[in-house]
Amino acid sequence: MQKQPTFRIAASLDDRIKAFVVRGIVFMDEQGVSYRDEMDEHEDDAIHVVGELDGEPVAAARIRFLGTFAKLERMAVRREYRGRGYGAALLAFTIQVARDHGVTQFKLHAQTSAQNFYAKHGFQPQGKTFQEANIEHQLMTRKE
């Protein structure tokens, strides 16, 4: 049986740095997103999530609460750890964190290349695709 990462809310500066490192690797290095587009004014208002495997940060996300919705953002799994179900586990963890805060409606901006992944987890596309950080995205929502 394959070992799963341990996910947690970033409770310390070290945890936040781990989440930011994963995001930097995935979005800035792999996808060419600029620092200005990756790190924004919402970092201090968000809940950050980090996933570790044997002490190595492998996944990250952030959650913001916007009215009746939780917006799931910056979902990232490092390339060498993909294809193992870690993305699904990260998504499930972030949804549970939001539920624990009393939210049952979720939205995210899915890269169109990941749209099918989110659809498998109950997210529905809304409206037309759009550009964000020079990458095509689709607004997707889920209500429970």
Helices and strands as residue ranges (DSSP letters): E 6-9, H 13-23, I 24-30, H 35-38, G 43-45, E 47-53, E 56-66, E 69-77, G 79-81, H 86-100, E 105-111, G 112-114, H 115-120, E 124-132, E 135-143
